[in-house]
Amino acid sequence: MRMRWVIGALATLHGHAAAQSAPADSFTAMVAVPSRGDTLRGFIRVAQGAGPHLTVVLLQGFPGSATPTLPAVMQAAGFNGVGFTFRGVRASDGFYSVQGTIADAKAMVALLRSDSARRLWRVDPDRIVLIGASAGTLSAMRALRPLAPQDP
């Protein structure tokens, strides 16, 4: 039930955001993220306003789109949106492996939780969402448990 609500909400956001352009103080920045000796390449679409903003990370299937639309939809809806490719895919260095995608997802989240990401891209380090598509779903599910906040 909850999953259907999330999918329905995203579909609604996509319909509303498709006709909108990026707000005035929103912007897109290219990112290069180290992950176990390789460099992942992608971008973050930063939402309008002072933030901090909830940030949605799209974990695509293989090979994924060079310019996925979900980050733009998230930006237009008031959230940060991140798109990147796993190691060995498109512009990212290294060799593709299933285990590598899990490490890559963790590396991206670690970057987004950093003080630099908070300052430069208005990321709320406590509100990062992973959305997996196709093979990216496994990476999101496997990376999710260790990314949960630690109990006091």
C-alpha positions in Angstrom: 0.0 0.0 0.0 2.7 2.5 1.0 4.8 1.7 -2.2 1.8 2.4 -4.4 1.3 5.8 -2.7 5.0 6.7 -3.3 4.8 5.6 -7.0 1.5 7.6 -7.4 3.0 10.6 -5.7 6.0 10.5 -8.0 3.8 10.1 -11.1 1.8 13.2 -10.0 4.9 15.2 -9.4 6.2 14.2 -12.8 3.0 15.4 -14.5 3.1 18.8 -12.7 6.9 19.3 -13.0 7.2 18.4 -16.7 5.8 21.7 -17.8 7.8 23.8 -15.3 11.3 25.2 -15.8 13.9 25.3 -13.1 13.2 28.1 -10.5 15.4 31.2 -10.4 18.0 30.2 -7.7 18.0 26.6 -8.5 21.0 25.2 -10.4 22.8 22.0 -11.6 26.3 21.0 -10.5 28.4 18.2 -11.9 29.8 15.8 -9.2 32.7 13.4 -9.2 32.6 10.9 -6.3 35.4 8.6 -5.3 34.3 5.0 -4.7 36.9 2.4 -3.9 39.6 3.8 -6.2 37.2 4.7 -9.1 35.4 8.0 -9.8 31.7 8.1 -10.3 30.3 10.9 -12.4 27.0 12.6 -12.3 25.1 15.7 -11.3 22.9 17.2 -8.6 20.0 19.5 -9.5 19.6 21.8 -6.5 16.2 23.0 -5.6 15.1 26.7 -5.1 15.4 28.3 -1.7 17.8 28.4 1.2 17.1 24.7 2.2 18.2 22.4 3.5 16.3 20.2 1.0 15.4 16.6 0.9 17.6 15.0 -1.7 16.5 12.1 -4.0 19.2 9.9 -5.5 18.2 7.9 -8.6 20.0 4.5 -8.8 19.5 3.5 -12.4 19.6 0.1 -13.9 22.2 -1.0 -16.4 23.2 1.0 -18.4 20.8 3.8 -17.5 20.2 7.1 -19.2 23.0 9.7 -19.5 20.4 12.4 -18.5 17.6 10.9 -16.5 14.5 13.0 -16.0 13.7 12.2 -12.4 16.3 14.6 -10.9 14.7 17.5 -12.9 11.3 16.5 -11.7 12.4 16.5 -8.1 14.1 19.9 -8.5 10.9 21.4 -9.9 8.9 19.9 -7.0 11.2 21.6 -4.5 13.7 18.7 -3.8 17.3 18.1 -4.8 17.7 15.4 -7.4 20.8 13.4 -8.1 21.7 11.4 -11.1 24.9 9.4 -11.6 26.3 6.3 -13.2 27.7 3.3 -11.4 31.4 2.4 -11.9 32.2 1.2 -15.4 29.0 2.8 -16.9 29.2 5.7 -19.3 31.6 8.4 -17.9 32.3 6.7 -14.6 35.6 4.9 -14.2 36.2 1.3 -13.3 34.5 -2.0 -14.1 30.8 -2.7 -13.5 29.8 -5.3 -10.8 26.8 -5.8 -8.6 28.9 -5.4 -5.5 30.4 -2.2 -6.9 26.9 -0.7 -7.4 26.2 -1.1 -3.6 29.5 0.5 -2.7 28.8 3.3 -5.2 25.4 4.0 -3.7 27.0 4.2 -0.3 29.7 6.6 -1.6 27.2 8.9 -3.1 25.2 9.1 0.1 28.4 9.7 2.1 29.1 12.7 -0.1 25.6 14.0 0.3 25.9 13.7 4.1 29.0 15.8 4.1 29.3 19.4 5.4 30.4 20.4 1.8 27.1 19.1 0.3 25.1 20.9 3.0 26.9 24.2 2.2 27.2 24.0 -1.6 24.0 22.2 -2.6 21.7 22.8 0.4 21.4 19.1 1.2 19.6 18.0 4.4 21.9 15.1 5.5 19.1 13.5 7.4 16.6 13.4 4.5 18.2 11.5 1.7 16.0 9.1 -0.4 17.3 6.4 -2.6 15.1 5.4 -5.6 16.1 2.3 -7.5 15.1 1.5 -11.0 15.6 -2.0 -12.5 19.0 -3.2 -11.3 19.4 -0.1 -9.3 16.7 -1.4 -7.0 19.0 -4.1 -5.6 21.7 -1.4 -4.9 19.1 0.7 -3.1 17.9 -2.2 -1.0 21.3 -3.5 -0.1 22.7 0.0 0.7 19.7 1.1 2.7 20.2 -0.9 5.9 23.8 0.4 6.7 22.7 3.9 5.8 20.1 4.1 8.6 21.0 6.6 11.3 22.8 5.1 14.3 20.8 4.5 17.5 22.1 6.7 20.4 
